[in-house]
Every structure is written in structure tokens, then in C-alpha cells.
Amino acid sequence: MHWTPCGALQCGTVAVPLDYDQPQLGTIQIALAMHPATDPAQRIGSLVIDPGGPGVSGVNDLPSELSVLTAGLLARFDIVEFDPRGVERSSPVLCSAPSAGSSTSSAPGPLPDPVPTTTGAQLALLANDEEYAADCESISGKILPFVGTVDAARDLDRIRQALGDAQLTYFGHSYGTLLGATYAEMFPTHVRAMVLDGAIDPAMSTTQMIDEQSEGFESVLDDFFSWCVSSGCPWRPAGGASAAALLGLISQSRSLALPAGAGRTAGPGAIYYAVLSALYARNYWPNLGDALAQAAAGNGAGVLAMADNYVTQGSTNAVDAETAIDCLDHPVSRAPSSIPDLAAQAAVEAPFFGPLLAWGEASCAVWPVPSTRTPQATTAPGSPPILVVGATKDPATPYVWAQRLAAELQHGVLVTWQGENHVAYYYSGCVRAIDQAYFVAGTLPAPGTVCSD
């Protein structure tokens, strides 16, 4: 592995086959960044981290990861992150022509209504999804079939070899847990140590994933409403903060989009994604309260800024990469006509988020490439103990997913954090201490360990 300086870090690439089944089709380069162990004499090896997404650039994320990792991990491991195939520096999926002087796809235009309530709006959303899929195939057709997590897990083993590690030490957050679990299932004896925090259950169907995730977000949304009322946040709709008031604001924006400055407007999509983005961590709630108060007063700038950040954060081609990877990873019905029923079913338990996440399936229903991952239990026979961390009120990766994954694994160990944020490591010193002891020395927490900090 050849490293060259890139700012305060070291950067390099690893060549991997575009198509592992047909290596004669050539290779692509996977971009990596590395922070060397601060105590080289005590160095154990490399700790490879995937920050989630999918579609997030690990190279971009590494500086923020370094700011939260414990001193013990920084001392004993080279910290390595990478751009998975399809993301930014690693053969990026692009679905629109780059603007002049840029290697990235253009900024998002007005979002179509993501929860269409009329036949016309449903047809408009599907037409938009079909046009988007056709653009992706036209520009990135060569890479589209090969960006799923099954191929990324094979890349991870090539990365391990290139780093010179006999076994992989891996830390996955959020979507990175699906990559880690997939790797452990394919290469169980190649795992040295693995922590999966904010876990995804690889066995669940896409419909089950939508139902449970929408209920997770709905629960945290209810807590936001209670906080908004009790804290005196500036959004004060008649009757108090509630899903009904929020849906009323969205309905108004359907009739008349909110001016948002610079010739842009905020419609239903901006409000939905602003709310979604703010529920990942409680410290975003004041921003959401302010933005909803502005929107209620006729100014959409706040919700639009939050929505823009949500759909573009993580990498220069975040939306395109995430869509391409998700559509390969999560099989859906190829009949868009089934989505209204799915949305109605999801709305029973989650009236705000159920229809939003159900209609999100539409892009994969018309995607030009079939899925390449089969949902199934991950047992990883022959692996060492794998730590699975779940937060009891994680909206994006509900706690039940961590419980199920830990139970599926032959050697799964569940660690629970009592908290209302996404990915416990960022918020819990207790979890960080457990992870360090495990990564460094293989020390396992007591069965049933609960962190409550």
C-alpha cells in the first residue's frame, strides 16, 4: 500500500475488479485516507471505519471521526476510511452532467412532492423518478450494476489485504453496519474485531424496514412536539405542535410554495426532509423549531436550507450514490402501482413518516438495474465476538434492529445505550470505553450491558 500526504492525512488507492465475476472487465480504484497510529511502538494494526450513508465519503468524514475517537484507539491503530465504490473519488455514480469546472452532479432543483396525494401528483413523481433513472443509466450505466454492498464487502477484503492486516478490525456506523455484517457473513474468519453501531438487520424485507423505520422516526417526532411545547419553541401552531399541524403546514405549501430567497421556493419536499434531518440528533431540534416558525410565517428559507443539507451532505454525489446503492441492496416490487397501498399501510402506525418512506420506494421500483443483495439472517459462523450497539430511541436504525442482528450472529454481543440520537458512539462515553477495550484487547462487556449516560 502506497500512501502520499494529503493535508494532515495520508491518501492512497486500492485497485479492485469492477465485476468480481468477470475480472477481465478491468478494475476501478477505491480511494482511502489514513491517520497513522500516534504510538507506533504500540500499534496493533488498522481500524477501518465506514461512517454510514450509503453515499457518504469516508475520506471526507475522517477528520470528524478523528475528533470523537478515543485517545487509546488513535494511539494503537492507523485509522482508515474510504470512499465506497460509486462514491465521490471511487468511480462515482453521476445522474446529471457535471456543471462547468466541477466533477460533481449539479445542485438539486425543486423537489417533487414526495408524498403525492392526487393521481396527478403520483404520476408526476413517477415520471420524475423514471427520468432520473434514465439519466443515471445514460451517464453511469457501466458502474450501476456493481455498487451494491455485496461488492463493497469484497472491496473491504481487498482493502484489508492492501493494508497488510491478517484480519480486519472494523467499525461500522448506520449503513456501515450492513456493510460490516455482509463482510462478516462472507469472510467470518477474516474478522479480528467488529463493532456495528446503529445497526441494520440484514434479514428484514424492504417493507419491514420501511414500517419499522417510519415508526422509529414517528416516535422521536412525537418527542420533538412535546419538547417544542414545553420549551416554548417559536413554532406555535393553533392547538400546539403536532403531526396534524405539521401536515397542515405541508398542505399549505402544496397549494402555494413558500418563497425561500434567491428565486427558490420550499414545497412539501423541503419541509419533509427538514423534519427528517432534524430527528437524527436532539441538538438539531432548536433549528427545526426555528425553521418551522419561519415557514408558518411564510418564509421557506430555513426548511429549504435544512433539506438541502440533508440530501447533499456526505459526498459530492450523495443523492446519486445513495439511490444506486439502496436500489441494489433492498429489493422492492417492480410495480409502482403497489405503492399507494404500501403508503396507506405504513400510515396506520406512522401517519407522518410512513407515506414518505413508502413513496421513497418509487425510485427503486423504476431503477434500471435489479437488486443484487438477498435479505437474509447474518450468522457469520466462525467469527470472533461481534459487538452490536443500539440506542433505545434511535429514529433511523430502530433498537429492535440491533436486538435482532445480535441474536442472529453466532457470536453477537448486544450493547444498549439509553438515548435518543443516531449512533451511540458519538454521544456516550460509556459506549466509547466499551468499544476501546474490545478493539484493543478483545475485552467483552458483561451480557446485557446498558449504558445510560
C-alpha positions in Angstrom: 0.0 0.0 0.0 1.5 3.3 -1.1 0.5 6.4 0.9 1.0 10.0 -0.1 0.4 13.1 2.1 -3.0 14.8 1.6 -3.2 17.7 4.1 -2.9 16.3 7.6 -3.7 12.8 6.4 -2.2 10.1 4.1 -4.1 9.1 1.0 -3.9 6.1 -1.3 -5.9 3.9 -3.6 -6.6 0.1 -3.9 -7.4 -1.5 -7.3 -10.4 -3.8 -7.2 -12.3 -5.6 -10.0 -15.3 -3.7 -11.4 -17.1 -7.1 -11.6 -15.8 -9.8 -9.3 -17.4 -12.5 -11.5 -15.8 -11.1 -14.7 -12.4 -9.7 -13.7 -11.5 -9.3 -17.4 -13.8 -6.3 -17.4 -11.0 -4.4 -15.7 -10.5 -2.6 -12.3 -11.6 0.5 -10.5 -9.8 2.4 -7.8 -11.1 2.7 -4.3 -9.8 5.9 -2.6 -8.6 5.7 1.0 -7.4 8.1 3.7 -5.4 7.2 6.8 -4.3 8.8 10.1 -1.3 6.9 11.4 -1.3 5.5 14.9 0.0 8.1 17.4 2.0 5.5 19.3 3.8 3.4 16.6 5.6 1.2 19.1 2.2 0.0 20.4 0.4 -0.2 17.0 -2.0 -3.1 16.6 -3.0 -2.6 13.0 -5.6 -0.7 11.0 -9.1 0.3 12.2 -11.3 0.6 9.1 -14.4 2.8 9.6 -17.5 3.2 7.5 -19.5 6.3 8.6 -22.7 5.3 7.0 -25.0 6.7 4.3 -24.9 4.9 1.9 -23.3 7.5 -0.3 -21.1 9.1 2.4 -17.4 9.7 1.6 -15.2 8.2 4.2 -12.3 10.3 3.0 -14.3 13.4 3.7 -15.6 12.1 7.0 -12.2 11.1 8.5 -11.3 14.4 10.2 -14.7 14.5 12.1 -14.2 10.8 13.1 -10.8 11.6 14.5 -12.4 14.3 16.7 -14.5 11.8 18.5 -12.4 8.6 18.6 -10.7 7.8 22.0 -7.1 8.5 22.5 -6.5 4.8 23.1 -7.8 3.9 19.6 -5.8 6.8 18.0 -2.7 5.6 19.7 -2.9 1.9 18.8 -4.5 1.9 15.3 -4.0 3.5 11.9 -7.4 5.0 11.4 -8.6 4.3 7.8 -11.7 5.4 5.9 -12.6 5.0 2.2 -15.0 6.1 -0.4 -17.0 3.0 -1.3 -17.4 2.2 -4.9 -19.8 4.6 -6.5 -19.0 7.4 -4.1 -17.1 10.6 -4.9 -13.5 9.5 -5.6 -14.2 5.8 -6.3 -15.9 5.7 -9.7 -18.8 7.9 -8.7 -22.3 7.3 -9.8 -23.5 10.5 -11.5 -27.0 11.1 -12.7 -26.6 14.6 -14.2 -23.9 16.2 -16.2 -21.3 18.0 -14.1 -21.5 21.7 -14.2 -18.6 23.6 -15.7 -15.4 23.3 -13.7 -16.9 20.7 -11.4 -16.7 17.0 -11.1 -19.9 16.7 -9.2 -23.6 16.5 -10.2 -25.5 19.7 -10.1 -27.4 21.1 -7.1 -30.9 19.8 -6.6 -33.7 21.7 -8.2 -37.2 21.9 -6.7 -38.2 18.5 -5.2 -41.3 16.8 -6.5 -44.0 16.2 -3.8 -42.6 13.1 -2.0 -46.0 12.2 -0.7 -48.3 12.7 -3.6 -51.9 12.9 -2.6 -53.6 13.0 -6.0 -53.3 10.9 -9.1 -51.7 13.7 -11.0 -49.0 14.2 -8.3 -48.4 10.4 -8.2 -47.8 10.4 -11.9 -45.6 13.4 -11.7 -43.4 11.8 -9.0 -43.1 8.5 -11.0 -42.3 10.4 -14.2 -39.6 12.3 -12.3 -38.2 9.0 -10.9 -38.2 7.4 -14.4 -36.4 10.4 -15.9 -33.8 10.3 -13.1 -33.3 6.6 -13.5 -32.8 7.0 -17.3 -30.3 9.8 -16.7 -28.3 7.6 -14.2 -28.2 4.8 -16.7 -27.1 7.1 -19.5 -24.3 8.7 -17.6 -23.2 5.9 -15.2 -24.6 2.7 -16.7 -21.2 1.0 -16.6 -20.9 1.2 -12.8 -24.6 1.0 -11.8 -24.8 -2.8 -11.5 -21.7 -3.0 -9.3 -22.1 -0.5 -6.4 -24.1 -2.7 -4.0 -23.0 -3.7 -0.6 -22.1 -7.3 -1.7 -19.4 -5.9 -4.0 -18.3 -3.3 -1.4 -17.8 -6.1 1.1 -15.5 -7.8 -1.3 -13.6 -4.5 -1.7 -13.3 -4.3 2.0 -11.4 -7.6 2.0 -9.1 -6.2 -0.7 -8.5 -3.1 1.4 -7.6 -5.4 4.4 -5.1 -7.2 2.3 -3.6 -4.0 0.9 -3.2 -2.6 4.5 -1.2 -5.7 5.4 -3.6 -6.8 8.1 -4.1 -10.6 8.6 -7.6 -9.9 9.9 -9.9 -6.9 9.7 -10.6 -4.6 12.6 -13.8 -2.7 11.6 -16.2 -0.1 12.9 -19.4 0.5 11.1 -22.0 3.2 11.8 -25.5 3.1 10.5 -25.4 1.8 6.9 -21.8 0.8 7.7 -23.3 -1.9 9.9 -24.9 -3.5 6.8 -21.5 -3.5 5.1 -19.8 -4.9 8.2 -22.5 -7.6 8.6 -22.2 -8.6 5.0 -18.4 -8.8 5.3 -18.7 -10.9 8.4 -21.1 -13.3 6.6 -18.8 -13.6 3.6 -15.4 -13.7 5.4 -16.1 -14.6 9.1 -12.6 -15.9 9.8 -11.1 -12.7 8.4 -12.6 -10.7 11.2 -10.3 -9.7 14.1 -12.8 -7.4 15.8 -16.0 -5.6 14.6 -18.4 -3.1 16.2 -21.7 -2.3 14.5 -23.3 0.8 16.0 -26.8 1.9 14.8 -27.3 -1.5 13.4 -29.4 -2.5 10.4 -30.9 -6.0 10.4 -29.8 -7.6 7.1 -32.6 -10.2 7.3 -35.6 -7.8 7.1 -37.6 -7.2 4.0 -37.7 -3.7 2.5 -41.4 -3.3 3.5 -40.5 -4.3 7.1 -37.6 -1.8 7.0 -40.0 1.0 5.9 -42.6 0.1 8.5 -40.1 -0.1 11.4 -38.0 2.9 10.4 -41.1 5.1 9.9 -42.4 4.1 13.4 -38.9 5.0 14.8 -39.0 8.4 13.3 -42.6 8.9 14.3 -41.8 8.2 17.9 -39.0 10.7 18.0 -41.1 13.2 16.1 -43.7 13.0 18.9 -41.0 13.7 21.4 -40.0 16.7 19.4 -43.6 18.0 19.6 -43.6 17.6 23.4 -40.2 19.3 23.6 -41.4 22.2 21.4 -44.5 22.8 23.6 -42.6 22.5 26.9 -39.6 24.5 25.8 -41.6 27.4 24.3 -40.0 26.9 20.8 -41.1 29.6 18.3 -43.3 27.3 16.2 -46.7 27.6 17.9 -49.5 26.4 15.7 -53.0 26.6 16.9 -53.7 23.6 19.1 -50.0 23.1 19.7 -47.2 21.3 17.9 -48.5 18.0 16.4 -48.4 15.8 13.3 -51.7 17.3 12.3 -50.3 20.9 12.5 -47.2 19.8 10.6 -49.2 18.1 7.8 -51.4 21.2 7.6 -48.2 23.3 7.0 -47.2 20.9 4.3 -50.7 21.0 2.7 -50.4 24.8 2.6 -47.1 24.5 0.8 -48.6 22.2 -1.8 -51.1 24.9 -2.6 -48.6 27.7 -2.6 -44.9 27.1 -2.3 -43.0 29.3 0.3 -40.6 31.8 -1.0 -37.1 30.9 0.1 -34.8 33.6 -1.4 -32.6 33.6 -4.5 -35.5 32.7 -6.7 -36.1 29.4 -4.9 -39.2 28.1 -3.1 -39.9 25.5 -0.5 -42.7 23.0 -1.0 -43.7 19.7 0.7 -40.3 18.0 -0.1 -38.3 20.7 1.7 -40.5 20.5 4.8 -40.5 16.7 4.9 -36.7 16.5 4.6 -36.0 19.3 7.1 -38.0 17.4 9.7 -36.4 14.1 8.8 -32.9 15.6 9.1 -33.5 17.2 12.5 -34.6 14.0 14.2 -31.2 12.3 13.9 -29.9 14.2 17.0 -31.7 16.1 19.7 -29.3 19.1 19.3 -30.9 19.8 15.9 -34.4 20.3 17.4 -34.0 24.1 18.1 -33.1 24.6 14.4 -36.2 22.8 13.3 -38.4 24.8 15.7 -37.0 28.0 14.2 -37.4 26.8 10.6 -41.0 25.7 11.1 -41.8 29.0 12.8 -40.4 30.8 9.7 -42.3 28.6 7.4 -45.6 29.2 9.2 -44.9 32.9 8.8 -44.4 32.4 5.0 -40.6 32.2 4.8 -39.3 28.8 3.5 -35.5 29.6 3.7 -34.9 27.7 6.9 -36.6 24.5 5.9 -35.0 24.6 2.4 -31.5 25.1 3.9 -32.0 22.1 6.2 -33.4 20.0 3.3 -30.5 20.9 1.0 -28.0 19.9 3.6 -29.8 16.6 4.3 -29.9 15.5 0.6 -26.4 16.6 -0.3 -24.3 16.1 2.9 -21.7 13.3 3.0 -20.3 13.5 -0.5 -20.4 15.4 -3.8 -22.7 12.8 -5.3 -24.6 11.8 -2.2 -28.1 11.5 -3.7 -27.0 9.6 -6.8 -24.7 7.2 -4.9 -27.3 6.6 -2.1 -30.1 5.8 -4.6 -27.9 3.5 -6.7 -26.6 1.6 -3.6 -30.0 1.4 -1.9 -31.7 0.0 -5.1 -29.2 -2.8 -5.3 -29.4 -3.6 -1.6 -33.1 -3.5 -0.9 -35.4 -5.4 -3.3 -38.7 -3.8 -4.0 -41.8 -4.5 -6.1 -41.2 -3.5 -9.7 -44.9 -2.4 -9.8 -45.2 1.2 -8.8 -49.0 0.7 -8.7 -48.5 -1.1 -5.4 -47.0 1.9 -3.6 -50.3 3.7 -2.7 -51.4 0.6 -0.7 -48.0 0.4 0.9 -48.1 4.0 1.9 -51.6 3.6 3.3 -50.5 0.6 5.4 -47.4 2.5 6.7 -49.6 5.5 7.6 -51.6 3.5 10.1 -48.7 3.4 12.6 -46.7 6.4 11.3 -49.1 9.0 9.8 -46.2 11.5 9.0 -43.3 9.3 8.0 -45.0 6.1 6.8 -46.2 7.5 3.5 -42.9 9.4 3.0 -40.7 6.3 3.3 -43.2 4.2 1.3 -43.2 6.6 -1.6 -39.4 6.6 -1.4 -39.6 3.1 -2.9 -40.7 4.5 -6.2 -37.2 5.4 -7.4 -36.1 1.8 -6.9 -39.3 0.4 -8.5 -38.3 2.0 -11.8 -34.5 1.6 -11.4 -32.7 0.2 -14.5 -30.7 -2.4 -12.5 -32.1 -5.3 -10.4 -31.1 -5.7 -6.8 -28.0 -7.8 -6.0 -28.5 -8.4 -2.3 -30.9 -11.0 -0.8 -32.2 -10.1 2.6 -31.2 -13.0 5.0 -30.0 -13.6 8.5 -26.4 -12.9 9.2 -24.8 -15.7 11.3 -21.1 -15.3 10.5 -20.2 -18.8 11.7 -16.6 -18.9 12.9 -16.2 -15.2 13.5 -15.0 -13.8 16.8 -17.5 -12.0 19.1 -19.0 -9.0 17.2 -20.4 -6.1 19.2 -23.8 -4.7 18.1 -24.7 -1.4 19.6 -28.2 0.0 19.6 -29.8 3.2 21.0 -33.2 2.7 22.6 -34.7 5.7 20.7 -32.6 5.8 17.5 -35.0 7.0 14.9 -33.1 5.9 11.8 -32.0 2.5 12.9 -34.5 1.4 15.5 -33.3 -0.5 18.5 -35.1 -3.7 17.5 -32.8 -4.0 14.5 -29.7 -4.2 16.8 -31.5 -6.7 19.0 -32.3 -8.9 16.0 -28.8 -8.7 14.5 -27.1 -9.5 17.8 -29.4 -12.6 18.1 -28.8 -13.7 14.5 -25.0 -13.6 14.8 -23.4 -16.8 16.1 -21.2 -14.7 18.4 -23.2 -11.4 18.6 -22.9 -9.3 21.8 -25.6 -6.6 22.3 -24.7 -3.3 24.0 -27.6 -1.0 24.7 -27.4 2.8 25.1 -30.5 4.6 26.6 -30.6 7.6 24.3 -32.4 9.4 21.6 -29.8 10.0 18.9 -28.5 8.1 15.9 -25.3 6.1 16.5 -24.5 5.8 20.2 -20.7 6.2 20.0 -21.0 9.9 19.2 -22.9 10.6 22.4 -21.9 8.0 25.0 -18.6 7.9 26.9 -19.7 4.5 28.3 -20.1 3.1 24.8 -16.7 4.6 23.7 -15.0 2.9 26.7 -16.5 -0.4 25.9 -15.5 -0.2 22.2 -11.9 0.8 23.1 -11.5 -2.2 25.5 -12.9 -4.5 22.9 -10.9 -3.2 19.9 -7.6 -3.0 21.8 -7.7 -6.2 23.9 -10.8 -8.2 22.9 -12.4 -7.5 26.3 -16.1 -8.1 26.1 -18.7 -6.2 28.2 -20.9 -8.2 30.6 -24.0 -9.7 29.0 -26.9 -7.3 28.9 -24.7 -4.2 29.4 -26.8 -1.0 29.3 -25.2 2.5 29.1 -27.3 5.3 30.4 -25.0 8.3 30.1 
